[in-house]
Amino acid sequence: MRSSKNSMSALLGVAFVATGATAVAAPTTYKIDPNHTFPSFEVDHMGGTSVWRGKFNTTSGTVTMDKAAGSGTVSVTIDAKSIDFGHDGLNKHVTGEERPDPAMLDVAKFPTATYEGRLTSWVNGAPTKVEGNLTLHGVTKPVNLEIRSVKCAPARQGGGETCGADALAEFNRADFGVSFGQSFGFTMGVALRIQIEARSAP
């Protein structure tokens, strides 16, 4: 009888462990919505004469989040040729389509920019920072993002969940070899702004 009780206890223990393992939620993966995600930026023109603003029109990637554990990752790929200042001539100049210049984006040689990071500094179930690396113009350097807001809600159609965030960072473009205008007195600082929406599978 004791042996039978021991066997039953062992079986219950195995069942409890198995149930507990399946109860642990896995990180959720969200696919970036390219129709609602446009990294934008501000750069100096002529040492303070004016501020040029632009955005990138084509972005892809994924975000993973484990809200219970307070962890997650970000992986973003930007089509460098999709840069848009609202000025066709400037777009062609910066991409190198009109005047190839190694101190500009040179998209023929460096067609994409990427960002890989991890979500950190969670507050009330949401991240407030991203610690990661930006690869631009073939150079990879640390660039950390400050997250101003995060909101998740059930997707309006098709199931799943949509999460949106607004983030910002500043970096020196000359550190990445994009130093055009430096000798003319242009300031090399870039104010990066990213509004992002991403959706999980139903």
N, C-alpha and C positions, 0 to 999 in steps of 0.2 A: 504493500500500500504506500509506504514511504517513497519507494522508487517511482511509483506512478505519480505521486504529488510532485516529486522533484522534476519529473519529465514535463508535467503540465506547467510548472513554474518557469522552466527553461523556455518552453514554447511561447508562453505569454511574454517573457522578457524579449525574445527575438521579435515578436510581433510589435511590441511597444517601440523597440529601437527602429524597426522598419517604418512604422507609422510616423515616428518623430522625424526620420530622415526625409520622408516625402513631404512633411509639413513645412520644411525650410524652403522659403521662396527663393527661386533663382532670379538673378538679375534680369530685368526686362530690357529688350533691345528695341530701340526706336529708330526708324529710318527717317533721315532728314527729308523734309518736303522742299524740293527745289523751287516750288512756286511761292513759298512763303519764307525763304531764307536768302538774304542778300547782305553779305558782309560789306560794310561801307567804311570810308576813311576820309580823313582830312589831312592835307599836306600844304606846306608853305609854298608861296610863289614870290620870288624875288625878295627874300629876307623880310617878310612882313608886309609887302605891298598888298597882297590879298591871300585868301585861303581857297585852295581848290578842293572840291569835294567830288567823290565818285563812289562807285560800287562795283561789285562783281555780279554778273547776271546768272552765272551757272555754278552751282555748288551741290555737292553730294556727300554722303557719309552716314555715320551711325552714332547714336548715343546709347550707352547702357546705364541703367540705374537700378540699384538695390536700395530702395528707400528705407527699408527696415534696418539694413546694415550701415547705411550712410556711406555708400561707395558708388563709384561709377566711372565711366570713361567717355571720352569724346574722340572721334576720328572724322576729320573733315578734309575733303579735297576740293580745291577751287580751280576752275579753268581760268588760267591767267589771261587768256585771250579775250575773255568775256568782260574785261574791265571797261567801265563806262563812265566817262566824265560828263556825258551830255554834249560832247564836242568831238565829232568824227576825226578831225585832224589831230587832236591831242591823243585820242585813243590809238591812232596809227603810230604816232610818235613814240608813245610809251611802250607799246607792244613790240616795236621794231619793224612793223609792217611797212612804214614809210621811210624811216631813217634808222637802220639797225645801229644800236649803240649798246655796248656791253655794260654801260652804267645805268641802263634802263631795264625793263623787265626781260627783254630778249626772249620772247615766248617761243621762238623757233627752237631754242636750245633748252629752255626751261618752261615747258607747257603748263605745268601745274604748280600750285602752292599747296602745302598740306599743314595740318595742325593735329597733333596727337597729344592728348592730355588726360588727366584724371580729375574727377570732381572731388573737391575738398571743402573743409570748413562748413559742415552741414549745420543748419539752424532750423529747428521746427520741421524736420523732414525734407529740407531742400538744400542744395549746395549753394554756397555764396562765392566760391572761387573755382577756377580751373588752373591747375599747375601743369604746364606742358611745354612742348617744343614746336616752334614754327619753322617750316622749311620754305624758304623763298629764294628764288634766283640761285638755287643749288646750294644754299647755305642753311644750316640748321642751328638755331640758337633758342635758349629758353625765353618764352614769353608767357606770362601769367595773365589770366583774365579775371576781372571782377564781375561777378554776376549781380546785376541790379534787381532782377525779378525772375521768378519761376512760377509757372502755373500749369497744372495738369488737369485734364477733364476728359470725360468720355468723348470719343470722336463723334461728330455730328452724324456721320453716315458710315456704314460698313463695319462698325464695331471697332474694338481696340481703344487706345487712349492717345490723345494728342497732348504733347507737352511743348510749351513755348518758353523762351528765355530771352533776356536782353543782357548783353555782356559788353565789356569794353576793356581796352588795353592801350598802352602807348609803347612804341619802340623806335629805335633809330634805324632808318632804312639803309644808311651807309654801312651798318654792321653786316648787312646782307649783300653788300656790293652794289646796291641800287643808289649810287651816289651822284647821279646827274644833278648839276646845278650847285654842288657844294662849293666849287671854286668861284661861283658868281655871288655867293652869300646866301644861297637858299638854306633854310633851316632843315635839318635832316629828320626831325621828329615826325612820327606818324601817329595820329589818333585813330585807333581802330574801333569800330562799332559793329557788333554782330547781333542782329535779331534773328532768332532761329525758331523754327517749328519742326517737330518730328513726331512720328506716329508709330505706335506699336502694332503688331499684327493682331487681328481679331482673336 
